Each structure stands twice: as C-alpha cells, then as structure tokens.
Amino acid sequence: MDRGERGVVMGLIRLRPRPAGASSATAAEIVDDAERIAVSEPVGEHEALHVAPATDVQAPPLVEEAPERTAPAVVAEAVSTRVIALANQKGGVAKTTTTLNVGVALREMGHRVLLVDLDPQGNLTMSQGLNPDVIERSMFDVLVHKVPISEVIEHREADLAVASIDLAGAELALSAMIGRERSLEKALVEVRGSYDYVLLDTPPSLGLLTINAFVAATGVIVPVQCEYLSLRGLVQLENTLAMVRENLNPNVGVEGIVATMFDGRTLHSREAIEILEENFGKLVYRTRIRKTVRYAEAPVKGSSVLKYDPTGAAAEAYRELARELVAAKEAEDGA
C-alpha cells in the first residue's frame, strides 16, 4: 500500500471528535423517548368530571413521591459497574470470541462478570454449551415482555444472560414501543450493582439491538479484523455513536480497539495495525489476537479458550487483553 492509498484509508476511518456536550437532536430515527412525547396524555372524561370535595384533608403533592424511585445505595454501586458493548457491524471479526474470553479472563482476576448475548444467532449462548433453540426465556423476553433479567441468567464460566432465536423478532416488536432504545438500560438496573463488568455481545449490524447496547454502555470496544474492509466499518460505527451521544447517551464512546485475526506473516495485517495506530493511537490495545484454530475448537466443547487450552498462547492473549483493559481504566480513574 503506497503513501497515497494510505492517506485515502486514513481519511476514511478517522473518528469524529467526541462532542463536549449533547447537541440538539437531528432528523434521525434514533431519538430520545423524552423528546418524542411533547405533551402529556389528555385526561379522560371520567377523570375530568371527578372533583374532590372541599374538605380540610388534602392529597399530598405528587412531586413528593418522585425521590422514592431511586435508592442511593443502588445507584452508587451501579455507577462503578462498567458496561462495555463489543460492537462492529461487520460480521466475523471475533466479537463473540472476545466477549466470552475477556469475560472469563476478568473472572479469573476476581471480578464479577455478566455476559449478555444480544445476537439472535445465539453464538455466545452456544459457546457455553447451551442450545438457543430450546431456551424458554431469553433476552427477547427481557427486552420485549419486561421479564427480569435475573430470570434469564445462566451460571457458567461467567454469568450469562442467554439469547434465543426469538431475539430475531425483537427489533420489530420494540419498534412500536415508547422508549424502545432504553429497554436494555432499564433491564440492567436490576443487576448492575451485582457485577463489576457487564459485557454486551452485539449483532453484526447497527440496528435497534446494537443501539440499545450503546445506550446502556459506559464504553464501546471495537474488535477489528486486520484487513481493509473491517477498517472501513469504523466510520459507520462512529457515525451511529455520534447520534447516540447527541440524543440518548452523551457519555458513550469508543474506549478501545482490539486487533483480531492478526497474522504477522502477512504484510496486509501489519499495514492494518500501522493504520490503526496512526489514526487512533492509544485507543488501540497493544495485545494482538492472532489467528489460531483454538478459537474455533473451544466453542465445540462449550467452553472458552481459557478452559479448553488454559496454558496455550490463545488463552494467554485474552488474559493479557483483560489486564490491559483493567489497567487502562485504573489509569483513567487515577488521572
């Protein structure tokens, strides 16, 4: 790749700077539910005709009930929980592999971890030895029917909120709901205080399920395959994140980029790493997830690569990535 070609690629994939604050909403499909409701609901006829008699007993003001909705202790715990969405609209970049193995590595380090499978394919669920086709309750029921998320959590190598094929209909079912983009955020309130890390495995698209993940997340990690087309996908992902920041979650942004399927023997892989580092600097994790058949073999056994081959290079790569993720957060908090 000559200098001119690299300049074109660099221009295409440069991330937008994160805005200092939320700006006014744009003409996009993704808007805050609070902005969609311009006026309160009209009072029904039977309510309008009901007039309380003039007595000395007065009803307490409605505003006094609002503070009871929030428990300060729960909020304090939830603030310390990191909710990380692993996202890339390009498929086959090791999102599920990274979600599972980073989660298990974090648990090895002593952290409390919840994995959430938001992909209708259910690959994360299958990677822990579960069959999505026979699961009775899944994240579909949590998002659409408001079932408590604790009821769909399986205790495996890490706690896992499972997916089923029903999740394929979630976007259609959610599309008519008010506050549809915040369904996952509301569902996680129940369990956020119980975990240090919540990792969200998103589908290979930028649809409503991925938007829900961005709204609920404190940060986004982007697995990027070391090839040109995967780098191009960063542009569209950042455009979507920009809309989410403007309308729904002003604090979400890319906190890290992990290079996957790296093959140091090929010039193309090495050039892809150079382009990432030139454009995104410290956002690119130092750990490289190299190509190996171990990542394909482990799900067949219903396990992470850390359990399947605990002393191998593949397992150690994800342990190193988990340590790097934790160290980056500690450095940020200490700054």
C-alpha positions in Angstrom: 0.0 0.0 0.0 1.7 3.3 -1.1 1.5 6.6 0.7 -1.4 7.9 -1.4 -3.5 4.9 -0.8 -2.8 5.0 2.9 -3.8 8.7 3.0 -7.2 7.7 1.5 -7.7 5.0 4.1 -6.7 7.2 6.9 -9.1 9.9 5.8 -11.9 7.4 5.6 -11.6 5.9 9.0 -10.7 8.9 11.2 -13.1 9.0 14.1 -15.0 12.1 14.8 -14.0 14.0 18.0 -16.4 13.4 20.8 -18.6 16.5 21.3 -18.2 18.3 24.6 -21.9 18.0 25.4 -25.1 16.8 23.9 -26.3 18.9 20.9 -29.8 19.3 19.6 -31.4 16.3 18.0 -31.0 15.6 14.3 -33.6 14.3 11.9 -32.6 10.7 12.7 -34.6 7.6 13.6 -32.8 7.4 16.9 -34.3 10.0 19.2 -34.8 10.1 22.9 -38.2 8.9 24.1 -38.4 12.1 26.2 -38.2 14.1 23.0 -40.9 12.1 21.3 -43.5 12.9 23.9 -44.2 16.6 23.5 -47.3 16.9 25.6 -48.7 14.8 28.5 -51.6 12.4 27.9 -55.1 14.0 28.0 -57.2 13.4 31.0 -60.1 11.0 30.4 -63.7 12.2 30.7 -64.3 10.3 33.9 -61.3 11.9 35.5 -62.2 15.4 34.3 -65.7 15.1 35.9 -64.4 13.9 39.3 -63.9 16.9 41.6 -62.7 16.4 45.1 -65.0 17.9 47.8 -63.7 20.9 49.6 -62.5 19.4 52.9 -59.7 20.0 55.3 -58.0 16.8 54.1 -55.7 17.5 51.1 -53.9 15.0 49.0 -50.1 15.2 49.2 -48.3 16.8 46.3 -47.4 14.3 43.6 -43.9 15.6 43.3 -43.1 14.2 46.8 -43.3 10.7 45.5 -40.5 11.0 42.9 -37.5 10.7 45.3 -38.7 7.3 46.4 -37.9 5.8 43.0 -34.2 5.8 43.5 -32.2 4.0 46.1 -28.9 5.9 46.6 -27.0 2.8 47.7 -28.0 1.0 44.5 -27.1 4.0 42.3 -23.6 4.2 44.0 -23.0 0.6 43.2 -24.2 0.8 39.6 -22.0 3.8 38.9 -18.9 1.7 39.5 -20.1 -1.0 37.1 -18.5 -0.9 33.7 -21.0 -1.8 30.9 -19.0 -2.5 27.8 -20.5 -3.1 24.4 -18.4 -5.1 21.9 -19.6 -3.9 18.5 -18.7 -3.9 14.9 -21.3 -4.1 12.2 -19.0 -6.3 10.1 -19.5 -9.9 10.9 -16.7 -12.4 11.6 -14.4 -10.1 13.5 -14.4 -12.1 16.7 -16.9 -10.1 18.7 -18.3 -13.2 20.4 -14.9 -14.8 20.9 -13.6 -11.6 22.5 -16.7 -11.1 24.7 -16.5 -14.6 26.1 -12.8 -14.9 26.6 -12.3 -11.4 28.0 -15.2 -12.0 30.4 -13.8 -15.3 31.6 -10.3 -13.8 32.0 -11.8 -10.9 34.1 -13.5 -13.5 36.3 -10.2 -15.3 36.7 -8.8 -12.0 38.0 -11.6 -12.0 40.7 -14.0 -9.6 39.1 -17.8 -10.2 39.0 -18.8 -10.6 35.3 -22.1 -10.8 33.4 -22.1 -11.6 29.7 -25.2 -10.5 27.8 -26.0 -12.2 24.4 -27.8 -9.7 22.2 -27.2 -11.6 18.9 -30.1 -13.5 17.5 -27.7 -16.1 16.2 -27.0 -17.0 19.9 -23.3 -17.8 19.3 -22.3 -16.6 22.8 -25.0 -18.8 24.3 -23.9 -21.8 22.2 -20.3 -21.2 23.2 -21.2 -22.0 26.7 -22.8 -25.3 25.8 -26.4 -24.1 25.7 -28.9 -24.7 22.8 -30.7 -21.4 21.9 -33.4 -23.4 20.1 -34.7 -25.0 23.4 -34.3 -22.0 25.7 -37.7 -20.9 27.1 -36.9 -17.5 28.3 -34.2 -15.3 26.8 -33.1 -11.7 26.3 -36.1 -11.4 23.9 -38.4 -11.7 26.9 -36.4 -9.3 28.9 -36.4 -6.6 26.2 -40.0 -7.1 24.9 -42.0 -8.6 27.8 -40.1 -6.9 30.6 -39.1 -10.2 32.3 -36.5 -9.5 35.0 -33.0 -10.2 33.5 -32.1 -12.3 36.5 -34.6 -14.9 35.2 -32.6 -15.5 32.0 -29.1 -15.7 33.6 -27.3 -19.0 33.4 -24.3 -19.6 35.7 -21.5 -20.9 33.5 -17.8 -19.9 33.3 -19.2 -16.4 33.8 -22.8 -15.5 34.4 -24.6 -15.3 31.0 -27.9 -13.7 30.0 -28.9 -16.1 27.2 -30.3 -15.5 23.7 -32.7 -17.5 21.6 -33.9 -17.4 18.0 -36.9 -15.3 19.2 -34.4 -12.4 19.5 -34.6 -12.1 15.8 -38.1 -10.5 16.2 -37.1 -8.1 19.0 -36.4 -5.1 16.7 -39.8 -5.4 15.1 -41.5 -5.9 18.5 -39.6 -2.9 20.0 -40.2 -0.6 17.1 -43.7 0.4 18.3 -42.7 0.9 21.9 -42.1 4.2 23.6 -38.5 4.3 25.0 -37.5 1.4 22.8 -33.8 2.5 22.8 -33.7 2.3 26.6 -35.1 -1.2 27.1 -31.7 -2.8 27.9 -30.6 0.1 30.1 -33.7 -0.3 32.2 -33.4 -4.1 32.4 -29.8 -3.9 33.7 -30.8 -1.7 36.6 -31.8 -4.8 38.5 -28.3 -6.4 38.4 -25.8 -3.7 37.8 -24.9 -3.5 41.4 -24.1 -7.2 41.5 -21.3 -7.0 38.8 -18.1 -5.2 38.2 -18.2 -5.8 34.4 -21.2 -6.3 32.1 -20.1 -7.3 28.6 -22.6 -6.9 25.8 -22.2 -9.1 22.7 -24.0 -7.3 19.8 -25.2 -8.5 16.5 -23.3 -7.7 13.3 -25.5 -4.7 12.4 -26.2 -1.2 13.7 -29.9 -1.8 14.3 -32.1 -1.4 17.4 -30.4 -4.1 19.4 -27.0 -2.5 19.0 -28.5 0.9 19.7 -29.8 -0.5 23.0 -26.3 -1.7 23.8 -24.8 1.8 23.1 -27.4 3.5 25.3 -26.8 1.1 28.2 -23.0 1.1 27.8 -20.3 3.2 29.6 -18.0 2.4 26.7 -17.5 0.5 23.5 -14.7 -1.9 22.5 -14.4 -2.5 18.8 -12.9 -5.8 17.6 -11.3 -5.1 14.2 -10.1 -7.8 11.9 -6.7 -6.9 10.4 -8.0 -6.2 6.9 -9.1 -3.1 4.9 -12.9 -3.7 4.8 -13.0 -4.1 8.6 -11.2 -0.7 9.0 -13.8 0.9 6.7 -16.6 -0.2 9.1 -15.3 2.1 11.8 -16.7 5.1 10.0 -20.3 4.0 10.1 -20.0 2.8 13.7 -18.7 6.1 14.8 -21.5 7.9 12.9 -24.0 5.8 14.8 -22.3 6.5 18.1 -22.3 10.3 17.4 -26.1 10.1 17.0 -26.4 8.2 20.2 -24.3 10.7 22.1 -26.4 13.6 20.7 -29.8 12.1 21.7 -29.5 9.2 24.2 -26.2 8.7 26.0 -23.8 11.7 25.9 -21.0 9.7 27.7 -20.7 6.7 25.4 -17.7 6.4 23.1 -15.0 4.1 21.8 -12.7 3.2 24.7 -10.6 0.7 22.9 -9.9 -1.1 19.6 -8.6 -4.7 19.6 -6.9 -6.1 16.6 -8.2 -9.6 15.9 -7.2 -12.4 13.5 -3.7 -10.9 13.2 -1.2 -12.8 11.1 2.2 -11.3 11.5 3.4 -13.2 8.4 1.4 -11.1 6.0 2.2 -7.5 5.0 -1.5 -6.7 4.9 -2.0 -7.5 8.6 1.0 -5.4 9.6 -0.2 -2.4 7.5 -3.6 -2.6 9.0 -2.1 -2.4 12.5 0.0 0.6 11.4 -3.1 2.4 10.0 -5.0 1.8 13.3 -2.2 3.1 15.4 -1.6 6.1 13.2 -5.2 7.1 13.4 -6.3 6.1 16.9 -3.1 6.0 18.9 -3.6 4.8 22.5 -7.2 3.6 21.7 -5.6 0.6 20.1 -4.8 -2.1 22.6 -1.2 -3.5 22.5 -2.5 -7.1 22.6 -2.9 -8.7 19.2 -5.4 -11.6 18.9 -3.7 -13.9 16.5 -5.3 -16.4 14.1 -5.4 -19.9 15.6 -7.7 -22.9 15.3 -8.1 -23.0 19.1 -10.7 -20.2 19.0 -12.8 -22.4 16.6 -12.3 -25.6 18.6 -13.3 -24.2 22.1 -17.0 -23.5 21.3 -17.4 -27.1 20.0 -16.7 -28.2 23.6 -19.0 -25.5 25.0 -16.2 -23.6 26.7 -13.9 -20.6 26.5 -10.4 -21.0 25.1 -9.2 -20.3 28.7 -10.8 -23.5 29.8 -10.2 -25.5 26.6 -6.5 -24.8 26.4 -5.6 -22.9 29.6 -1.8 -22.8 29.1 -1.8 -22.0 25.4 -0.9 -18.8 23.6 -4.6 -18.2 22.6 -5.7 -18.2 26.3 -2.8 -16.0 27.4 -3.6 -13.4 24.7 -7.1 -12.8 26.2 -5.7 -12.8 29.7 -3.3 -10.1 28.6 -6.1 -8.1 26.9 -8.2 -8.3 30.1 -5.2 -7.0 32.2 -4.7 -4.2 29.7 -8.4 -3.3 29.8 -8.4 -3.1 33.6 -5.1 -1.1 33.7 -6.4 1.4 31.2 -9.5 2.0 33.4 -7.4 2.4 36.5 -5.1 4.9 34.8 -8.2 6.8 33.6 -9.7 6.9 37.1 -6.3 8.0 38.6 -5.8 10.8 36.1 
